Amino acid sequence: THGCLNVHASVLPRWRGAAPIQAAILAGDATTGISLMAMTAGLDCGPVYHSEEVAIGADETAGELHDRLAMLGGRLLVARLDAILAGDIEAREQDDSRATYAPKIDKRDAEIDWSLPAFEVARRVRAYNPFPGAYTHAGDTRLKIWRASITDTDGEPGTVVQFDNDAVVVACGEGALRLEELQLPGRRRAPVHEFVGQADLAGARLG
């Protein structure tokens, strides 16, 4: 009778598609949110009953943002559903000219390109945590990076310029990334002070 209602994790028409949370982080958006929308034949292009914005934390991962948006989406659905069914809320059509798309994530998307500026690499680390996990290669070994922050160290992109109990720092195309939580194949995630005892990457070239 009433059709189908979708709880979508962005403020439509921005980030229609399969991975709106990751897309918002990758783009450096300051905010995202939840939209309650009527489902139509097109991809997330139905009219919107209600939307609400939230700020994206500077260090927030996709998993952390997902959990916050899931709670918000549930609250909004409970709060608005009766009014939607009663016809008390009029859905507004989306402005297709402002639409952006968030395609499905491929595991290969999460491989780090160290020639990018450090701020872009840091966004990728956040966007692909927990799935599929940003990664790079140290020789033949795939190394996953779960948390990282930006620093202003210089060096050849991909070069490990610091490797000790205090920090693992890798140079990027602009600036560098301080790796804070890493994982070797077959091992659990490890903070820096544990990881440096598992591998020796001093001076290595990653990627």
C-alpha positions in Angstrom: 0.0 0.0 0.0 2.7 2.5 1.0 5.6 1.1 -1.1 9.1 0.6 0.4 11.1 2.9 2.6 14.9 3.0 2.6 17.1 4.2 5.4 20.1 5.5 3.4 23.5 6.5 5.0 24.0 9.9 3.4 22.1 13.2 2.8 20.7 12.6 -0.6 21.3 13.3 -3.4 25.0 13.2 -2.3 26.4 9.7 -2.4 23.8 7.6 -3.9 25.0 4.0 -4.3 26.5 1.1 -2.4 29.3 2.7 -0.3 28.1 6.2 0.8 30.0 6.1 4.2 33.3 5.3 2.6 32.8 7.8 -0.2 32.1 10.6 2.3 35.4 9.9 4.1 37.4 9.5 0.9 36.1 12.9 -0.4 37.0 14.6 2.9 33.4 15.6 3.6 32.8 17.4 6.9 29.3 16.0 7.3 27.1 13.1 6.2 23.9 11.8 7.6 20.8 9.7 7.1 17.9 10.0 4.6 14.6 8.3 4.8 13.5 7.9 1.2 10.9 6.2 -0.9 12.4 3.4 -3.0 11.9 3.7 -6.8 13.2 1.8 -9.8 16.4 4.0 -9.9 19.4 3.8 -7.7 18.7 5.8 -4.5 16.9 8.5 -6.5 13.5 8.3 -4.9 11.9 11.3 -3.0 13.1 12.0 0.5 10.8 12.2 3.5 13.4 13.3 6.0 17.2 13.7 6.4 19.5 14.7 9.2 23.2 15.6 9.1 26.0 14.6 11.4 29.6 15.8 11.6 32.3 13.3 10.5 35.1 13.0 13.1 38.6 14.0 12.0 39.9 10.5 12.8 36.7 8.5 12.5 36.8 5.3 10.6 34.1 3.9 8.3 33.2 1.3 10.9 32.8 3.9 13.6 30.8 6.2 11.4 28.6 3.3 10.3 27.7 2.4 13.8 26.8 6.1 14.6 24.6 6.3 11.5 23.0 3.0 12.2 21.8 4.3 15.6 20.6 7.6 14.1 18.8 5.8 11.2 16.9 3.6 13.7 15.9 6.6 15.8 14.7 8.6 12.8 12.7 5.7 11.4 10.9 5.1 14.7 10.3 8.8 15.1 9.0 9.4 11.6 7.4 6.2 10.4 3.9 6.8 11.7 3.7 10.3 10.2 5.0 8.9 6.9 2.4 6.2 6.8 -0.3 8.7 7.7 0.7 11.0 4.9 1.6 13.8 7.3 5.2 14.1 5.8 5.4 15.0 2.1 8.4 13.6 0.4 10.6 16.0 -1.6 12.0 15.1 -5.0 15.8 15.0 -5.2 17.8 17.4 -7.3 19.4 15.0 -9.8 21.9 17.7 -10.9 23.5 17.6 -7.5 23.8 13.8 -7.3 27.1 12.0 -6.7 27.7 8.3 -6.7 29.4 5.9 -4.4 30.2 2.7 -6.2 30.7 -0.7 -4.6 34.1 -1.2 -3.1 36.6 -3.6 -4.7 39.3 -5.0 -2.5 41.9 -3.6 -5.0 40.7 -0.1 -4.2 42.3 -0.4 -0.7 45.9 -0.8 -2.0 47.8 2.3 -1.0 49.4 4.6 -3.6 52.2 6.3 -1.7 52.6 8.9 -4.4 49.4 10.5 -3.1 49.5 13.3 -0.5 49.5 12.0 3.0 46.0 13.5 3.8 44.6 11.4 0.9 46.3 8.2 2.1 45.1 8.8 5.6 41.5 9.1 4.3 41.9 5.8 2.6 43.1 4.1 5.8 40.0 5.4 7.6 37.5 4.7 4.8 38.6 1.0 4.4 38.6 0.2 8.1 37.1 -2.3 8.8 36.5 -3.5 5.2 38.5 -4.4 3.2 41.4 -2.9 5.1 44.0 -0.5 3.5 47.1 -2.4 2.6 50.5 -2.1 1.0 53.3 -4.5 0.2 56.7 -4.9 1.8 58.4 -7.1 -0.7 56.1 -10.1 -1.1 54.4 -9.5 2.2 51.0 -7.8 2.3 50.8 -5.4 5.2 47.5 -4.0 6.4 47.3 -0.5 7.9 44.3 0.1 10.3 45.1 3.4 11.8 47.4 6.3 10.8 47.9 10.0 11.1 49.6 12.7 9.1 53.1 14.1 9.8 55.3 16.5 7.8 58.4 14.3 7.3 59.8 14.3 3.8 61.2 11.4 1.7 60.9 9.3 -1.4 57.2 8.1 -1.6 56.8 4.7 0.0 60.1 4.8 1.9 60.0 3.9 5.6 61.8 6.9 7.1 61.4 6.0 10.7 61.0 2.6 12.3 61.3 2.3 16.0 59.2 1.9 19.2 58.0 5.4 18.9 56.7 5.4 15.3 56.6 3.8 11.9 56.6 6.7 9.4 56.3 6.3 5.6 56.9 9.2 3.2 54.1 10.1 0.8 53.9 12.2 -2.4 53.4 15.2 0.0 54.1 14.8 3.7 54.2 11.4 5.4 52.0 9.0 7.3 52.6 7.8 10.8 51.4 4.3 11.0 49.7 3.5 14.3 48.1 0.1 14.0 49.4 -2.5 11.5 48.9 -6.2 10.8 51.0 -8.9 9.2 49.4 -11.9 7.5 48.3 -14.5 10.1 48.7 -12.1 13.0 46.4 -9.9 14.9 46.4 -6.1 14.6 49.3 -4.6 16.5 50.2 -1.1 17.8 53.6 0.2 16.8 55.5 -0.9 19.8 54.4 -4.5 19.2 54.7 -4.4 15.4 58.4 -3.4 15.4 59.2 -6.7 17.1 57.4 -8.6 14.4 59.2 -7.2 11.3 62.1 -5.0 10.3 61.1 -2.4 7.8 63.7 0.2 8.5 64.6 1.9 5.2 62.3 -0.4 3.2 60.3 0.8 0.2 56.7 -0.1 0.4 54.2 -0.6 -2.4 
